[in-house]
Amino acid sequence: MASLDLTKPEFWDLGSVDKELRRIYDICSGCRRCLPLCPSFKVLFDRLDVDAVDGDVEKLPRGDAKEVVDLCYQCKLCYNHCPYTPPHRWEVDFPRLMLRARAAEARQHGVRFQDRALGNTDLVGKLGSLAAPLANWLNELTVHRAFVQAVAGIHRNRNLPKFHRQTFTAWFKSRQRSAGASGAGVAPARVPAPLKIALFATCTVDYNDPATGRAAVRVLERNGVDVSLPPQRCCGMPYLDGGAVDQAKALIKENVRSLATAVREGREIVVPGPTCSYMLKQEYPWLDGSEDAKLVAANTRDLFEYLARLHAEGRLDTRFTKRVGAVTYHVPCHLRAQNIGVKSAEVLRLIPGCSVNVVEKCSAVDGTWGLKTQYFELSLKLAKPLFDAVTAADAPVTATDCPLAALQIEQGTGRHAKHPVRVLAEAYGLEE
């Protein structure tokens, strides 16, 4: 797709971007299959249907065309719904077109401070962890939240993740490795090849939810997997949300170098966060374009995608010692976009007595979009079907692989949602 080739000058040209937006908008207007998915499509069709425009994309005001871009929160679901994606001759890739439009705007007019602040998760995480628990206390103060809203544009009522003094990386480096991991639950006919993975921990696990990282390591080692933690930075998605492609590509280049080395050492890359696993699989080959990026993409697995494969191979330990009961499991959009099924639910159902109710409703907080002051209220409105489903299920355990979806669920229902690997660790008797 020439229009999405970052090396071509036309990728960054606002006139070319506007032309491509109108081409795709015209195709979408004739289809309208994605109307229920997100506010971008609703606004697009509403603006096209007014008498002054009457379906003619050439009459659509530039401000309206840009509003569609601004409302896209990159859930990626429209790509799976679209019948015109490559190799179709119309070559519709709506999510990447939205990213291109933001990137070209940022290249022309500069990245906004709000997007620079929200995109630099490494810096925010390091500072927050160094200042914990003071940082967490400040984030509960009304006056401080008003200041953060004024400076960084994070809505004062948005609940924020907690910071931990000991990051996951610090724990991993300092821990005493167990003498040995127990074998798989079903003995194969032949001795299998040793299992080795490189964990891409994700920023949220490292700084905000180290318990999920610890649970992942313990579950993997319980199943005979050797876990390494190669040097890594943020996956880059937060920067992409604001069109900061150059900053994202710098992070991606570092990750690709480190992770490709791990693959060449015989390790698969396993990721406990669906946004990051999506980035490594789908966006790294596009944004980086190197053979190493393609190697990383081909060898990346979401955590439960990997565990489900172990079970299919008869290598997953199914000797669970604790019951967990009913679980309401929310499928994150960035897992649905990977077309790998509901692997987390499949694995949790292996636990005796564990019933899993799967909820496929968007949390509408994807990336940094739902944190922003201008979209906070809309984010909650769009997530109401998710809130209603979780509340109606009234299960003792709520789980989701996405940390931002967990924040949103707690915001809208008051229920704490944990990563499913922590549920699995609890069933093994490994949870803290």
C-alpha positions as a printed Julia matrix, in Angstrom:
432×3 Matrix{Float64}:
   0.0     0.0    0.0
   1.85    3.05  -1.28
  -0.17    5.46   0.84
   1.03    3.72   4.03
   4.71    3.55   3.09
   6.49    5.69   5.69
   9.49    6.12   3.39
   7.44    7.92   0.72
   7.1    11.73   0.93
   3.37   11.46   0.23
   2.84    9.62   3.52
   3.6    12.87   5.34
   1.94   15.28   2.91
  -1.29   16.67   4.4
  -2.84   17.12   0.96
  -2.21   13.48   0.11
  -3.54   12.46   3.5
  -6.75   14.4    2.97
  -7.19   12.81  -0.47
  -6.78    9.33   0.97
  -9.11   10.06   3.87
 -11.84   11.05   1.44
 -11.25    7.96  -0.72
 -11.61    5.66   2.28
 -14.52    7.63   3.76
 -16.38    7.2    0.47
 -15.87    3.43   0.57
 -16.95    3.29   4.23
 -20.05    5.35   3.47
 -21.16    2.84   0.89
 -20.67   -0.07   3.28
 -21.45    1.13   6.84
 -20.67   -2.26   8.32
 -18.57   -0.66  11.07
 -21.23    1.77  12.3
 -21.71    0.0   15.68
 -17.99   -0.19  16.45
 -16.86    3.26  17.53
 -17.7     6.99  17.43
 -15.48    7.61  14.39
 -17.92    5.85  12.09
 -21.03    7.32  13.65
 -19.66   10.84  13.29
 -18.44   10.13   9.76
 -21.84    8.96   8.55
 -23.69   11.69  10.42
 -21.52   14.36   8.79
 -21.88   12.81   5.35
 -25.66   12.57   5.61
 -26.39   16.26   6.23
 -28.09   18.05   3.34
 -25.1    20.29   2.65
 -22.88   17.26   2.0
 -25.45   14.68   0.86
 -22.96   11.82   0.76
 -20.37   13.67  -1.35
 -17.03   13.25   0.43
 -15.56   16.14  -1.54
 -18.0    18.47   0.24
 -17.08   17.17   3.69
 -15.44   20.02   5.65
 -11.83   19.43   6.67
 -12.79   19.87  10.32
 -15.28   17.02  10.05
 -12.72   14.8    8.34
 -10.27   15.5   11.17
 -12.91   14.87  13.85
 -13.22   11.29  12.6
  -9.46   10.87  13.04
  -9.49   12.36  16.54
 -12.28   10.02  17.68
 -10.43    6.86  16.6
  -8.96    5.13  19.65
  -7.24    2.36  17.7
  -9.22   -0.63  18.91
  -8.38   -2.2   15.5
 -11.71   -4.04  15.3
 -12.81   -2.31  12.1
  -9.92   -3.97  10.25
 -11.32   -7.4   11.06
 -14.84   -6.33  10.07
 -13.81   -4.72   6.78
 -14.33   -6.74   3.56
 -11.99   -4.45   1.61
  -8.66   -4.88   3.41
  -5.56   -5.88   1.39
  -5.21   -7.74  -0.89
  -8.55   -6.29  -2.06
  -7.94   -3.72  -4.79
  -9.44   -0.96  -2.61
  -6.79   -1.58   0.06
  -8.72   -0.25   3.05
  -6.76   -0.13   6.3
  -8.73    2.3    8.43
  -6.66    2.06  11.67
  -3.37    2.71   9.91
  -4.88    5.53   7.9
  -5.93    7.16  11.16
  -2.37    6.73  12.46
  -1.0     8.22   9.25
  -3.29   11.24   9.54
  -2.16   11.88  13.11
   1.49   11.35  12.22
   1.36   13.76   9.28
  -0.38   16.36  11.44
   2.23   15.96  14.17
   5.1    16.16  11.66
   3.65   19.4   10.25
   2.59   21.11  13.48
   4.55   19.29  16.19
   3.52   16.69  18.76
   1.29   18.19  21.43
   2.63   18.3   24.99
  -0.28   16.14  26.13
   0.75   13.4   23.7
   4.45   13.72  24.55
   3.65   13.37  28.25
   1.28   10.43  27.86
   3.55    8.75  25.32
   6.66    8.7   27.48
   5.6     5.8   29.68
   9.19    4.87  30.53
   9.84    8.25  32.13
   6.46    8.41  33.86
   6.86    4.87  35.16
  10.4     5.41  36.47
   9.49    8.66  38.21
   6.28    7.21  39.64
   8.04    4.13  40.99
  10.87    6.15  42.5
   8.3     8.36  44.24
   5.97    5.56  45.34
   4.0     5.54  47.6
   4.04    9.37  47.61
   3.04    9.44  43.93
   0.0     7.27  44.64
  -1.03    9.51  47.54
  -0.71   12.63  45.37
  -2.86   11.04  42.67
  -5.67   10.78  45.21
  -5.59   14.5   46.02
  -8.16   16.69  44.28
  -5.81   19.67  43.99
  -3.05   17.56  42.47
  -5.43   15.94  39.98
  -6.66   19.37  38.92
  -3.01   20.34  38.31
  -2.36   17.18  36.28
  -5.49   17.85  34.22
  -4.38   21.41  33.5
  -0.82   20.42  32.57
  -1.03   16.95  31.03
  -4.7    16.79  30.05
  -5.51   13.67  32.08
  -9.08   13.98  33.37
  -9.16   14.68  37.1
 -11.75   11.93  37.67
  -9.94    9.21  35.73
  -8.69    6.54  38.09
  -4.99    5.96  37.58
  -2.81    2.89  38.01
  -0.75    2.59  41.17
   3.03    2.75  41.13
   5.23    0.25  42.97
   8.59    0.96  44.51
   9.9    -2.44  43.42
   9.33   -2.76  39.7
   8.88   -6.12  38.03
  12.29   -5.76  36.4
  13.93   -5.17  39.79
  12.16   -8.22  41.23
  13.19  -10.42  38.3
  16.84   -9.4   38.55
  17.05   -9.85  42.31
  15.05  -13.03  42.84
  16.53  -16.4   43.56
  15.69  -18.72  40.7
  13.88  -21.83  41.83
  15.98  -24.97  41.78
  13.68  -26.51  39.22
  10.22  -26.28  37.78
   7.72  -29.11  37.95
   7.09  -30.93  34.72
   4.04  -30.86  32.53
   0.83  -32.52  33.64
   0.75  -35.01  30.77
   3.98  -36.84  29.98
   4.7   -36.92  26.23
   5.9   -40.07  24.52
   9.34  -38.54  23.91
  11.35  -36.03  25.9
  10.35  -32.66  24.45
  12.73  -29.94  23.48
  13.41  -27.49  26.32
  11.02  -24.57  26.47
  12.62  -21.12  26.45
  10.92  -17.76  26.21
  11.85  -14.1   26.42
   9.27  -12.15  28.38
   8.28   -8.75  27.03
   6.92   -7.57  30.34
   5.12   -4.33  29.23
   5.3    -0.96  30.98
   2.16   -1.49  33.03
   3.41   -4.78  34.44
   6.82   -3.3   35.17
   5.69   -0.15  36.96
   2.01   -0.59  37.87
   1.23   -4.3   38.16
   4.37   -6.29  39.01
   2.19   -8.96  40.64
   0.98   -9.97  37.18
   4.57  -10.3   35.98
   5.5   -12.41  39.0
   2.47  -14.63  38.42
   3.38  -15.03  34.75
   6.93  -16.11  35.6
   5.74  -18.57  38.24
   3.12  -20.09  35.95
   5.59  -20.42  33.09
   8.27  -21.96  35.31
   5.67  -24.31  36.79
   5.31  -25.6   33.25
   9.02  -26.15  32.69
   9.64  -22.92  30.78
  12.94  -21.09  31.12
  12.13  -17.36  31.31
  14.51  -14.55  30.41
  13.92  -10.81  30.55
  15.91   -9.13  27.76
  16.5    -5.35  27.77
  13.33   -3.62  26.6
  11.58   -0.28  26.3
   7.93    0.71  25.89
   6.38   -0.99  22.85
   5.75    2.44  21.27
   1.97    2.41  21.05
   1.42    5.34  23.47
   3.53    7.57  21.24
   1.62    6.41  18.15
  -1.63    7.51  19.79
  -0.41   11.1   19.46
   1.18   10.72  16.04
   4.72   10.76  17.45
   6.04    8.23  14.94
   9.7     9.2   15.22
   9.69    8.71  18.99
   7.86    5.39  18.62
  10.29    4.16  15.98
  13.26    4.92  18.24
  11.79    2.68  20.95
  10.87    0.01  18.41
  14.41   -0.06  17.02
  15.84   -0.78  20.48
  13.27   -3.48  21.17
  13.77   -5.14  17.81
  17.53   -5.37  18.34
  17.17   -6.94  21.79
  14.24   -9.24  21.01
  15.69  -10.5   17.72
  18.81  -11.53  19.62
  16.63  -13.51  22.03
  14.86  -15.25  19.14
  18.18  -16.24  17.61
  19.06  -17.77  20.98
  16.09  -20.1   20.54
  13.48  -18.18  22.55
   9.93  -17.26  21.69
   8.73  -13.84  22.8
   5.8   -14.01  25.21
   3.77  -10.93  26.11
   1.2   -10.59  28.92
  -0.36   -7.42  27.44
  -2.53   -7.58  24.28
  -1.7    -4.08  23.04
   2.02   -4.81  23.21
   1.69   -8.25  21.62
  -0.35   -6.67  18.82
   2.34   -4.03  18.33
   5.14   -6.58  18.12
   3.19   -8.82  15.75
   1.5    -6.33  13.47
   3.06   -2.88  13.69
   6.76   -3.58  14.11
   7.22   -4.98  10.57
   5.35   -1.95   9.2
   7.05    0.75  11.27
  10.56   -0.72  11.39
  10.57   -2.75   8.2
  13.77   -4.67   9.0
  14.28   -8.4    8.79
  14.79   -8.39  12.55
  11.37   -6.78  13.02
   9.8    -9.5   10.87
  11.66  -12.13  12.9
  10.33  -10.64  16.14
   6.78  -10.5   14.77
   6.85  -14.13  13.6
   8.02  -15.35  17.01
   5.78  -13.3   19.31
   2.93  -14.92  21.25
   0.42  -13.47  23.64
   0.82  -15.13  27.05
  -2.34  -17.23  26.93
  -1.85  -17.98  23.25
   1.41  -19.6   24.37
  -0.14  -21.43  27.34
  -2.99  -22.74  25.2
  -0.46  -24.14  22.75
   1.35  -25.9   25.59
  -1.94  -27.52  26.53
  -2.6   -28.58  22.92
   0.84  -30.22  22.93
   0.13  -32.02  26.21
   2.75  -29.95  28.03
   0.6   -27.81  30.32
   0.49  -28.81  33.97
  -3.17  -29.34  34.85
  -2.62  -30.38  38.46
  -4.49  -27.47  40.0
  -4.76  -27.35  43.78
  -7.32  -24.59  44.38
 -10.77  -23.82  43.01
 -11.56  -20.33  41.71
 -15.28  -20.59  40.91
 -17.06  -18.34  38.43
 -15.08  -15.81  36.37
 -16.33  -12.96  34.2
 -13.69  -12.64  31.51
 -13.47   -9.52  29.33
 -11.78  -10.04  25.95
  -9.65   -6.98  25.12
 -10.09   -5.47  21.68
  -6.4    -5.91  20.87
  -6.74   -9.64  21.49
  -9.86   -9.84  19.34
  -7.93   -8.0   16.64
  -5.27  -10.73  16.66
  -7.81  -13.38  15.58
  -6.48  -16.0   17.99
  -9.74  -16.8   19.75
 -10.36  -16.56  23.49
  -7.3   -18.45  24.7
  -7.43  -17.02  28.22
 -10.96  -18.34  28.73
 -10.0   -21.71  27.23
  -7.12  -22.17  29.65
  -9.07  -20.96  32.69
 -11.77  -23.52  31.91
  -9.2   -26.26  32.52
  -9.38  -25.43  36.23
 -11.86  -27.82  37.88
 -15.1   -26.05  38.79
 -14.14  -22.84  36.96
 -16.96  -21.45  34.82
 -16.02  -18.57  32.52
 -18.49  -16.04  31.17
 -16.89  -14.28  28.19
 -17.76  -10.61  27.61
 -16.87   -9.13  24.22
 -17.59   -5.44  24.81
 -15.1    -2.65  24.13
 -13.69   -0.85  27.16
 -13.19    2.31  25.05
 -10.08    3.4   26.9
  -7.56    1.99  24.42
  -4.1     3.5   24.74
  -4.07    7.08  25.98
  -7.4     8.1   24.39
  -9.64    7.32  27.37
  -7.29    9.1   29.77
  -7.61   12.43  28.01
  -9.83   15.15  29.43
 -11.62   15.71  26.13
 -12.65   12.05  25.75
 -13.12   10.83  29.33
 -16.92   11.22  29.49
 -17.39    9.73  26.03
 -15.12    6.84  27.0
 -17.35    5.96  29.97
 -20.49    6.25  27.83
 -19.09    3.89  25.2
 -18.03    1.39  27.87
 -21.48    1.2   29.5
 -22.38   -2.1   27.76
 -19.23   -3.59  29.3
 -20.1    -2.23  32.73
 -23.63   -3.61  32.47
 -22.38   -7.07  31.42
 -19.87   -7.28  34.28
 -22.42   -6.11  36.83
 -25.13   -8.47  35.56
 -22.78  -11.47  35.69
 -21.98  -10.69  39.33
 -19.17  -13.26  39.4
 -16.75  -13.36  42.35
 -13.82  -12.94  39.96
 -13.49  -10.46  37.09
 -10.55  -10.84  34.72
  -9.11   -9.15  31.66
  -5.7    -9.29  29.98
  -5.74   -5.52  29.35
  -4.6    -3.27  32.22
  -6.43   -0.24  30.84
  -9.64   -2.25  30.48
  -9.17   -3.27  34.12
  -8.94    0.41  35.08
 -12.09    1.15  33.1
 -14.02   -1.76  34.62
 -13.11   -0.6   38.11
 -14.04    2.96  37.18
 -17.47    1.94  35.93
 -18.39   -0.92  38.26
 -16.19   -0.67  41.36
 -15.01   -4.24  40.71
 -11.32   -5.04  40.63
 -10.36   -6.9   37.46
  -7.19   -8.99  37.54
  -5.09  -10.48  34.77
  -6.16  -14.09  34.07
  -2.62  -15.31  34.71
  -3.12  -14.34  38.35
  -6.27  -16.49  38.4
  -4.24  -19.35  36.95
  -1.45  -18.83  39.48
  -4.02  -18.93  42.28
  -5.37  -22.23  40.96
  -1.84  -23.64  41.0
  -1.39  -22.4   44.58
   1.3   -19.98  43.39
  -0.46  -16.65  43.95
   0.97  -14.32  46.58
